[in-house]
Amino acid sequence: MKTSRLLAALAAFALITGGISLNAAEEKAPEGKPAPCCARATAKGEACKHECCVTAAKDGKACEACGGSNAKQG
C-alpha cells in the first residue's frame, strides 16, 4: 500500500514539475518587437517603406537599425 501511494505521489510531482518548467521556458522566450516606424505603418494599414525594414521583413525579422528586436517574427 505504501509503495503505491509513494509511486502515485512521485508521478504527480513529476507531472507538476515538468509542467512548470515547460511554462517557464515558454515565458522566457524572446519575442520580436517591431521598429517604431514599422508599428506606425502597420497601424495605418500599410507596410513600412524604409529600405532596411523591407529587407528585414523579407527575412521575417524586424529591423534592428530602426529599433526593432530583429528576432524572428511569427
C-alpha positions in Angstrom: 0.0 0.0 0.0 2.7 2.4 1.0 4.6 1.7 -2.3 1.6 2.5 -4.5 1.0 5.8 -2.6 4.6 6.7 -3.0 4.6 6.0 -6.7 1.5 8.0 -7.2 2.9 10.9 -5.3 6.2 10.7 -7.3 4.2 10.6 -10.6 2.1 13.6 -9.6 5.2 15.5 -8.5 6.9 14.7 -11.8 3.9 15.9 -13.8 3.6 19.1 -11.9 7.3 19.9 -12.0 7.5 19.1 -15.7 4.6 21.4 -16.5 6.1 24.2 -14.5 9.5 24.0 -16.2 7.8 23.9 -19.7 5.8 27.0 -18.9 8.8 28.8 -17.6 10.7 28.1 -20.8 7.9 29.4 -22.9 7.6 32.6 -20.9 11.3 33.4 -21.2 11.4 33.0 -24.9 12.2 36.4 -26.6 9.5 37.8 -28.7 10.2 40.0 -31.7 9.5 43.7 -31.4 8.8 45.7 -34.5 10.6 49.0 -35.1 8.6 52.1 -34.2 8.4 53.2 -37.9 7.0 49.7 -38.8 4.5 49.8 -36.0 3.2 53.2 -37.2 2.9 52.0 -40.7 1.1 48.8 -39.6 -1.4 51.0 -37.6 -2.2 52.8 -40.8 -2.7 49.5 -42.6 0.4 50.0 -44.7 3.9 48.5 -44.9 7.0 50.4 -43.8 8.8 51.8 -46.8 12.3 52.1 -45.3 14.7 50.0 -47.4 16.3 48.5 -44.3 12.8 47.5 -43.0 11.8 46.0 -46.3 15.0 43.9 -46.4 14.5 42.7 -42.8 10.8 41.9 -43.5 11.8 39.7 -46.4 13.9 37.6 -43.9 10.9 37.5 -41.5 12.7 39.8 -39.0 12.3 43.3 -37.5 14.8 46.0 -38.5 17.4 46.5 -35.8 18.6 49.7 -37.4 15.3 51.3 -36.7 14.9 50.0 -33.2 13.3 46.6 -33.7 14.5 43.5 -31.8 15.5 41.6 -35.0 14.0 38.4 -33.6 12.1 36.0 -35.9 8.6 37.2 -36.3 5.6 34.9 -36.2 
